[in-house]
Amino acid sequence: MNFVISIIHPAVAPRMNAIMQALELPLSIELLGRGTATQNVLDLLGLSTREYHIVMTIADRDRTAKLIEESRKHLYIDAPGQGIIAATPIKSVGGGKTLANLNAGRPAEGAPEINYNYEIVLAIANEGYTDTVMEAAREAGARGGTVLHGKGTGSKDAAKFFGVSIASEKEVIMIVAGATEKAAIMKSIINKAGTHTDAGAVVMSLPVSAVAGFGLLDNLEEN
């Protein structure tokens, strides 16, 4: 079972929703976000906006693979600027009925086979410090990220521990990175935008069991 995160161009969001409905995925959430690409990168890819839709869903191994396959076929997800899909494995689901519903009545899967070629780096920073986080990440090899805006709801004890205001406006920066780059990216963010700075970034990573949308970048690295 995977938690699948799709970061897609707004124009293809209806097609993504149609794919998910055809696969009978029982739960999906759509959020608005923005990319962190520089204007030079946008011009290179022929894009006019940094706005993206983030669609989150839960899918078993087979439907995760089918979602990626259909996205490549109908959303051209591997083409420049079309987006990224990353699946991170779910360790457990609360409630047998919930699991059965999410799994469409199929037998529960065993432990997923983790593909550590990529990982998701999550940085939760104070509002207005996305550029600081991304500058640090790019210095360590990050290609780009996607930003979600929110508000912290942590306890006062957590605020004391981290030394930052938890219950304030926050920006969540998601970076899909190569596993070999992940440690350097996290270290750079911690050193230059961590909890000891005004950015107050808390950084973590999640394993990725399946990924799509890196075709162009991989080809550029090979060349």
C-alpha positions as MATLAB code, in Angstrom:
seq = 'MNFVISIIHPAVAPRMNAIMQALELPLSIELLGRGTATQNVLDLLGLSTREYHIVMTIADRDRTAKLIEESRKHLYIDAPGQGIIAATPIKSVGGGKTLANLNAGRPAEGAPEINYNYEIVLAIANEGYTDTVMEAAREAGARGGTVLHGKGTGSKDAAKFFGVSIASEKEVIMIVAGATEKAAIMKSIINKAGTHTDAGAVVMSLPVSAVAGFGLLDNLEEN';
ca = [
       0.000    0.000    0.000;
       1.372    3.409   -1.006;
       0.649    7.045   -0.282;
       0.963    8.486   -3.781;
       1.786   12.162   -4.281;
       1.287   13.612   -7.769;
       2.560   17.126   -8.464;
       1.024   18.116  -11.784;
       0.340   21.093  -14.037;
      -3.149   22.542  -13.445;
      -4.158   21.897  -17.062;
      -3.901   18.123  -16.650;
      -5.611   17.898  -13.245;
      -8.980   16.828  -14.751;
      -7.250   13.998  -16.613;
      -5.545   12.860  -13.411;
      -8.907   12.822  -11.628;
     -10.380   10.742  -14.458;
      -7.525    8.232  -14.189;
      -8.044    7.897  -10.436;
     -11.776    7.393  -10.879;
     -11.181    4.727  -13.533;
      -8.826    2.919  -11.135;
     -11.509    3.203   -8.410;
      -9.150    4.742   -5.895;
     -11.387    5.344   -2.856;
      -9.603    8.347   -1.347;
      -7.887   11.305   -2.973;
      -7.129   14.835   -1.818;
      -6.268   17.745   -4.102;
      -4.258   20.732   -2.888;
      -2.834   23.833   -4.515;
       0.887   24.490   -4.433;
       3.619   26.334   -6.250;
       6.903   25.261   -7.731;
      10.278   26.699   -6.853;
      11.737   26.764  -10.368;
      13.604   29.907  -11.330;
      12.387   32.056  -14.230;
      15.276   30.775  -16.368;
      14.091   27.191  -15.857;
      10.489   28.161  -16.646;
      11.646   29.820  -19.868;
      13.752   26.767  -20.780;
      10.764   24.430  -20.357;
       8.309   26.817  -22.003;
       6.185   27.183  -18.859;
       4.265   30.296  -17.847;
       3.348   29.479  -14.246;
       4.778   28.067  -11.026;
       1.333   26.946   -9.875;
       0.801   23.199   -9.429;
      -1.878   20.861   -8.215;
      -0.832   18.290   -5.603;
      -3.043   15.216   -5.700;
      -2.624   12.688   -2.882;
      -4.158    9.240   -2.939;
      -3.761    5.754   -1.474;
      -3.206    2.794   -3.778;
      -1.986   -0.769   -3.583;
       1.104   -1.865   -5.485;
      -0.735   -2.838   -8.682;
      -2.824    0.323   -8.865;
       0.199    2.479   -8.078;
       1.947    0.980  -11.103;
      -1.197    1.441  -13.214;
      -1.550    5.067  -12.091;
       2.016    5.786  -13.173;
       1.507    3.930  -16.461;
      -1.690    5.853  -17.272;
      -0.072    9.157  -16.267;
       2.770    8.529  -18.656;
       0.311    7.658  -21.420;
      -2.282   10.419  -20.927;
      -0.516   13.142  -18.913;
       2.926   12.754  -20.537;
       4.310   12.904  -17.007;
       7.880   12.265  -18.191;
       7.814   15.304  -20.497;
       9.408   18.568  -19.304;
       7.284   20.541  -16.873;
       4.413   18.077  -16.649;
       5.108   17.073  -13.071;
       6.277   14.297  -10.778;
       4.667   11.266   -9.178;
       6.221    9.710   -6.085;
       4.856    6.860   -3.973;
       5.929    6.372   -0.386;
       5.027    3.096    1.352;
       2.411    3.004    4.109;
       3.554    0.925    7.070;
       0.127    0.377    8.614;
      -3.539    1.375    8.321;
      -5.819    1.683   11.343;
      -8.860   -0.580   11.206;
      -9.490   -3.757    9.243;
     -12.558   -2.334    7.473;
     -10.637    0.773    6.454;
      -7.806   -1.325    5.057;
     -10.241   -3.535    3.136;
     -11.977   -0.468    1.687;
      -8.712    1.160    0.635;
      -7.576   -2.136   -0.844;
     -10.862   -2.647   -2.749;
     -11.454   -5.918   -0.930;
      -8.178   -7.451   -2.112;
      -5.901   -9.402    0.248;
      -3.508   -7.226    2.224;
      -0.041   -6.878    0.738;
       3.174   -7.770    2.497;
       6.006   -5.349    3.129;
       6.681   -3.198    0.056;
       9.867   -3.430   -1.945;
      11.465   -0.057   -1.387;
      13.259    1.605   -4.278;
      15.803    3.885   -2.662;
      16.858    5.493   -5.930;
      14.750    8.465   -4.815;
      13.505    9.908   -1.536;
      11.218   12.787   -0.599;
      12.863   15.490    1.483;
      10.327   17.469    3.543;
      11.306   20.827    5.027;
       8.787   22.635    7.248;
       9.880   26.267    7.464;
       8.530   29.585    8.669;
       6.522   31.582    6.153;
       8.599   33.552    3.677;
      11.736   31.402    3.864;
      11.154   29.045    0.939;
      13.860   30.767   -1.101;
      16.341   30.356    1.745;
      15.552   26.646    2.005;
      15.717   26.108   -1.760;
      18.973   28.021   -2.153;
      20.530   25.709    0.431;
      18.996   22.643   -1.228;
      20.148   23.633   -4.733;
      23.698   24.169   -3.504;
      23.670   20.475   -2.549;
      22.226   19.298   -5.869;
      18.433   19.612   -5.532;
      16.632   20.203   -8.818;
      13.507   21.905   -7.510;
      10.640   21.589   -5.108;
       6.963   22.253   -4.477;
       5.595   24.465   -1.705;
       2.437   24.034    0.368;
       1.221   26.758    2.698;
      -0.193   25.959    6.129;
      -0.314   26.815    9.802;
       1.425   24.998   12.617;
      -0.660   23.506   15.427;
       2.079   22.055   17.614;
       2.178   22.170   21.402;
       4.010   24.755   23.474;
       6.482   22.071   24.527;
       7.335   21.418   20.880;
       7.897   25.122   20.362;
      10.340   25.171   23.287;
      12.146   22.112   21.980;
      12.620   23.403   18.431;
      13.140   26.990   19.474;
      10.618   28.195   16.880;
       6.963   29.213   16.920;
       5.030   26.072   15.944;
       1.604   27.769   15.830;
       2.504   30.233   13.078;
       2.257   30.340    9.289;
       4.371   27.597    7.744;
       5.587   26.543    4.316;
       6.115   22.852    3.553;
       8.717   22.329    0.857;
       8.689   18.919   -0.840;
      11.803   17.921   -2.787;
      12.072   14.620   -4.634;
      15.784   13.852   -4.721;
      18.133   11.076   -5.667;
      18.996    8.875   -2.708;
      22.680    9.661   -3.168;
      21.914   13.406   -2.936;
      19.453   13.259   -0.026;
      21.916   13.453    2.891;
      23.805   16.405    1.404;
      20.552   18.273    0.680;
      19.268   17.742    4.211;
      22.602   18.760    5.753;
      22.732   21.935    3.669;
      19.177   22.924    4.650;
      19.873   22.210    8.322;
      23.095   24.246    8.291;
      21.718   27.260    6.408;
      17.982   27.249    7.210;
      17.595   25.002   10.262;
      15.937   25.609   13.609;
      18.837   27.837   14.726;
      18.006   30.318   11.932;
      15.050   32.621   11.225;
      13.822   30.071    8.671;
      13.370   27.552   11.488;
      13.240   24.593    9.094;
      12.604   21.095   10.425;
      13.831   18.548    7.861;
      13.032   14.869    7.322;
      12.925   12.336    4.492;
      10.556    9.612    3.298;
      11.414    6.524    1.234;
      10.043    6.267   -2.306;
       8.777    2.951   -3.661;
       7.902    4.221   -7.171;
       8.557    7.424   -9.088;
       7.822    8.990  -12.478;
       8.547   12.325  -14.079;
      12.341   12.381  -13.969;
      12.989   11.225  -17.538;
      14.311   14.515  -18.840;
      16.529   15.158  -15.821;
      17.963   11.644  -15.897;
      18.752   12.027  -19.598;
      20.480   15.341  -18.943;
      22.638   13.722  -16.245;
      23.599   10.858  -18.580;
      24.594   13.319  -21.290;
];
